[in-house]
Amino acid sequence: MGYAYSIHGLRVHVDSLWPELTAWKRHSDSGEPDVRVRLKTQLRQLNALSRLSWRHRAEFDAPREFDSVDEHGMKPRAYIECAEAEAGEYFRASFTYGRSTGIFIIGPGGADIWVSWEAAGERESLVRRGIATLLQGCVWGILLRIRGIVWLHGNAISIGGKSIILLGHSGAGKSTLSAAFAMSNATILADDKAVIVRNGAELAIKPGGSHLRLCPDSLAALQWPTDSLACEGSKSGKRRVTLADSHRAEPPKENDAQLNAIYILEPREQALRSVEIEPLAPVVGLWELLNYHCGLLAAPIDHIAREYMQLSDIAGTVPIRRLRRPDDTRWLPHTVSAIIGDLRTDAVSQ
């Protein structure tokens, strides 16, 4: 018994139904899964995995649901370790929040994820949201990289037959601008993780779910119709907005979408009074891609070299632009129009 999902071109089998897994799309495919997720890991199995010689501990950001201190004044902690075994290399991602814990163990080749968690008292719903956020976010990103799949920290959008990626650091406004595109009948291809693959002579985006994480201010500025979204609350104030049922956004895509351009979102500027788009040379574009490529995992040198070649291929194939815009949500429609206009130029329309 289990539940099938599809995300970034991978078939995922989960052993139990969690409503919190809102970023993954339910799927009817009964074929052999690419990844098996065990949310009900047996204690015997977990103990066997825990006895591996774990090493190379590295800290990483805890999910936003845990962005405050607990009742003892302790901040959440999250870290990753790796271990060698006869079957191959394992990775373990763990987080603690007071007396609540969550552990994810990723098997060799990224084919399995074992999950163990323990909630203290009334925090069970909070911890479940945190488990789901980590599984769909950081842990999934690690798994993609283990499988040799290139992804960038950004959002992917399809509009007017063309597909783009918006790159930017946390707080740059990627999700807000993506929502503005959705209000203009665009399709959201991916939020936070833009997976890129080469299909013959072209580069393409693997669809990763038609949802966004938006803060209340963004929802209010966009005047998003509340009857067309489904939200999941978080302590950070952001909400997960599912766009599949929106009457304004196009339906989510099932197939790969050709990648036409990448836009780097610079910090918004209060003094700016126009939207500016600057083409970047391939070598500068490569440097930008390296800034938005997942660097959490300490990969072997041959793995890093292969990723560098993949990013070089992207920078040499796809136009990369730097985008500057005013720090005012009233400029969102102008920003959307500027990007659509840029996509019509000869340099991008090929």
C-alpha atoms as one frame of an Amber mdcrd trajectory, in Angstrom:
protein
   0.000   0.000   0.000   1.285   3.434  -0.829   0.785   6.636  -2.769   2.350
   7.663  -6.081   3.629  11.152  -6.823   5.433  12.794  -9.746   7.976  15.594
  -9.353  10.824  16.819 -11.606  10.344  13.863 -13.937  10.754  11.293 -11.143
   8.121   8.788  -9.981   7.943   8.794  -6.190   6.298   6.163  -3.977   5.350
   7.228  -0.427   4.250   4.594   2.085   1.596   6.767   3.768  -0.649   9.699
   2.884   0.453  13.068   4.291  -1.719  16.077   3.404   1.335  18.223   4.191
   3.071  17.034   0.979   1.393  19.829  -0.961   4.333  20.497  -3.333   4.188
  17.024  -4.877   1.593  16.032  -7.442  -0.409  12.850  -6.915   0.045  10.436
  -9.791  -1.826   7.351 -10.998   1.283   5.638 -12.425   1.625   2.169 -10.913
   5.013   1.461 -12.521   8.310   0.968 -10.718   9.136   4.166  -8.778  12.414
   6.046  -9.125  12.378   6.999  -5.436  10.809   5.283  -2.427   9.973   7.406
   0.630   9.326   5.619   3.910   7.587   7.935   6.351   6.985   4.957   8.654
  10.559   3.745   8.992  10.767   0.641  11.193  12.884   1.035  14.328  15.007
  -2.008  13.436  15.796  -0.569  10.003  16.518   2.886  11.426  18.868   1.458
  14.065  20.790  -0.461  11.402  21.247   2.700   9.331  22.150   4.771  12.392
  25.037   2.410  13.181  26.862   3.476  10.014  30.032   5.551  10.513  28.622
   9.031   9.894  31.094  11.856   9.198  31.563  15.310   7.621  28.820  17.078
   9.564  27.760  20.398   7.984  25.102  22.839   9.189  22.290  24.044   6.902
  19.252  26.288   7.239  16.275  24.859   9.125  12.859  25.187   7.418  11.029
  28.477   7.867   8.417  26.822  10.082  11.160  26.700  12.717  12.433  30.262
  12.419  11.901  31.109  16.102  13.442  29.909  19.361  11.784  27.222  21.496
  10.592  27.622  25.096  14.153  27.117  26.350  15.548  29.887  24.157  17.240
  27.419  21.765  17.249  28.021  18.018  16.525  25.135  15.626  19.542  23.209
  14.354  19.902  21.300  11.099  22.869  19.400   9.727  23.899  16.808   7.138
  26.334  13.867   7.360  27.472  11.093   5.031  28.573   7.474   5.510  30.130
   4.777   3.334  28.674   1.257   3.304  28.970  -1.834   1.139  25.878  -0.796
  -0.829  27.238   2.700  -1.476  27.160   6.179   0.073  24.372   7.262   2.447
  23.441  10.800   3.494  21.664  11.798   6.701  19.907  15.142   7.189  18.720
  15.912  10.731  17.039  18.769  12.545  16.185  19.471  16.174  13.712  21.954
  17.635  13.634  21.743  21.393  12.744  18.128  22.170  11.345  17.549  18.666
  13.544  15.841  16.064  13.467  14.751  12.441  15.911  12.464  10.615  16.130
  11.745   6.854  18.463   9.094   5.473  19.012   9.064   1.695  20.184   5.752
   0.249  22.829   5.099  -2.418  22.031   6.646  -5.783  19.132   8.629  -4.319
  16.719   5.712  -4.704  15.402   5.649  -1.116  14.549   8.065   1.696  13.917
   6.833   5.232  12.201   9.301   7.579  12.033   9.233  11.366  10.529  11.981
  13.498   9.423  12.664  17.041   7.205  15.531  18.150   7.185  16.921  21.672
   3.712  17.588  23.079   1.464  19.973  21.185   4.041  20.573  18.450   3.056
  17.530  16.366   1.312  19.513  13.610   4.209  21.989  13.509   6.788  19.201
  13.289   4.808  17.409  10.563   4.832  20.633   8.510   8.559  20.930   9.133
   9.138  17.317   8.056   7.143  17.906   4.864   8.973  21.186   4.175  12.388
  19.559   4.602  11.416  16.506   2.534  10.097  18.601  -0.353  12.844  21.214
  -0.011  16.385  20.662   1.237  16.257  16.848   1.366  14.795  16.615  -2.130
  17.482  18.993  -3.405  20.184  16.745  -1.955  18.572  13.710  -3.589  18.466
  15.434  -6.983  22.146  16.260  -6.767  23.016  12.702  -5.723  21.187  11.500
  -8.838  23.237  13.871 -11.026  20.273  16.147 -11.799  21.127  19.828 -12.290
  18.912  22.334 -10.491  19.113  26.023  -9.681  17.637  28.007  -6.797  14.888
  29.696  -8.764  11.368  29.603 -10.186  10.408  28.391 -13.648   7.564  29.877
 -15.708   5.997  29.250 -19.102   4.143  32.028 -20.934   3.264  32.555 -24.566
   4.969  29.345 -25.639   8.288  30.287 -24.005   9.767  29.185 -20.683  12.100
  31.099 -18.374  13.828  30.738 -15.018  13.918  33.513 -12.408  16.987  33.297
 -10.180  17.492  35.238  -6.983  18.493  34.893  -3.374  15.881  34.462  -0.639
  13.738  37.583  -0.432  14.575  38.745  -3.971  10.922  38.491  -5.009  11.011
  35.377  -7.208   7.680  34.032  -5.968   5.938  37.411  -6.054   7.047  38.025
  -9.640   6.075  34.451 -10.546   2.604  35.075  -9.115   2.351  38.243 -11.217
   3.131  36.109 -14.273   0.429  33.636 -13.207  -2.022  36.544 -13.060  -1.104
  37.104 -16.732  -2.097  33.538 -17.686   1.367  32.028 -17.280   2.065  28.496
 -16.061   4.207  27.944 -12.984   6.601  25.119 -13.828   8.583  25.024 -10.580
   9.034  26.913  -7.322  12.426  27.221  -5.594  14.051  24.386  -7.593  14.374
  24.719 -11.361  15.559  21.403 -12.805  17.301  21.651 -16.206  17.930  18.751
 -18.595  19.336  18.514 -22.119  16.919  17.064 -24.671  18.945  16.684 -27.843
  19.812  20.113 -29.214  17.797  22.042 -26.602  17.750  22.583 -22.867  14.473
  21.993 -21.057  12.831  22.478 -17.663  11.381  19.546 -15.754   7.997  20.547
 -14.252   8.132  20.674 -10.467   4.645  21.619  -9.296   2.229  24.525  -9.790
   2.522  26.123  -6.368   4.248  29.135  -4.808   5.150  30.337  -1.318   3.860
  33.879  -0.893   3.826  36.283   2.026   0.566  38.058   2.966   1.876  41.397
   1.650   2.446  39.864  -1.788  -1.013  38.292  -1.843  -2.571  41.626  -0.900
  -0.527  43.578  -3.473  -1.506  41.126  -6.216  -5.154  41.151  -5.087  -5.102
  37.399  -5.482  -8.643  35.926  -5.416  -8.973  33.918  -2.215 -11.475  31.512
  -3.776  -8.838  30.207  -6.202  -6.033  29.214  -3.853  -5.219  26.668  -1.206
  -2.865  27.767   1.547  -0.675  26.149   4.143   0.270  28.410   7.021   3.755
  28.769   8.459   5.381  30.699  11.282   7.368  32.684   8.717   4.136  34.290
   7.490   4.501  32.775   4.009   1.747  30.578   2.652   1.885  27.787   0.119
  -0.461  28.782  -2.687  -1.596  26.043  -5.059  -2.283  27.456  -8.509  -3.674
  24.366 -10.230  -7.263  25.462  -9.630  -6.730  29.145 -10.369  -8.966  30.501
 -13.128  -6.212  32.915 -14.191  -3.189  30.628 -14.431  -2.766  28.116 -17.246
  -3.029  24.445 -16.202   0.224  22.809 -15.050   2.373  21.173 -17.718   3.187
  17.462 -17.683   5.996  17.466 -20.262   9.400  19.152 -20.367   9.367  22.796
 -21.490  12.143  24.239 -23.654  14.222  26.774 -21.705  14.413  30.098 -23.559
  16.059  32.494 -21.078  17.265  32.966 -17.504  16.767  36.208 -15.555  18.856
  37.116 -12.492  16.801  39.200 -10.054  18.915  41.947  -8.501  17.792  43.455
  -5.150  14.902  45.834  -5.686  15.892  49.512  -5.733  13.793  52.297  -4.236
  15.382  55.020  -6.379  14.883  53.171  -9.673  12.017  54.349 -11.893  12.191
  51.800 -14.713  12.719  48.107 -15.396  16.193  47.406 -16.783  17.297  44.181
 -18.494  21.000  43.659 -19.164  22.292  40.785 -21.356  25.224  38.940 -19.807
  28.195  37.398 -21.580  28.332  33.587 -21.214  31.312  33.723 -18.825  29.482
  36.209 -16.564  26.329  34.131 -16.847  28.252  31.040 -15.745  29.485  32.877
 -12.662  25.891  33.817 -11.806  24.705  30.228 -12.272  27.391  29.036  -9.867
  25.950  31.433  -7.261  22.524  29.810  -7.542  23.630  26.199  -7.828  23.142
  23.937  -4.797  26.422  23.806  -2.886  25.239  22.079   0.297  26.548  18.643
  -0.587  30.286  17.895  -0.381  30.500  16.000  -3.674  33.501  14.109  -5.123
  35.723  16.074  -7.495  34.508  14.191 -10.587  30.901  14.973  -9.624  31.731
  18.674  -9.196  33.545  18.715 -12.548  30.532  17.180 -14.279  28.211  19.773
 -12.704  30.542  22.585 -13.813  30.411  21.300 -17.392  26.613  21.123 -17.218
  26.387  24.712 -15.967  28.845  25.812 -18.671  26.588  24.173 -21.242  23.613
  26.130 -19.898  25.520  29.446 -19.905  26.693  28.872 -23.472  23.272  27.835
 -24.790  20.642  29.971 -23.049  20.538  33.811 -22.929  21.107  35.042 -19.363
  19.928  38.509 -18.309  20.351  40.683 -15.230  17.041  42.249 -14.140  16.783
  45.468 -12.117  13.420  46.882 -11.049  11.921  49.382  -8.574  11.125  48.359
  -5.013   7.403  48.853  -5.500   4.800  46.156  -6.159   2.987  48.559  -8.493
   5.838  47.880 -10.949   5.075  44.141 -11.105   2.935  44.404 -14.300   5.662
  46.526 -15.922   8.279  43.926 -14.993   6.179  41.133 -16.499   5.676  43.173
 -19.690   9.406  43.974 -19.905  10.359  40.290 -19.706   7.709  39.285 -22.253
   9.016  41.997 -24.581  12.574  40.792 -24.105  11.503  37.246 -24.958  10.323
  38.519 -28.342  13.771  39.812 -29.296  15.896  37.931 -31.797  18.477  36.966
 -29.168  15.869  35.030 -27.153  13.260  33.964 -29.694  15.505  31.486 -31.501
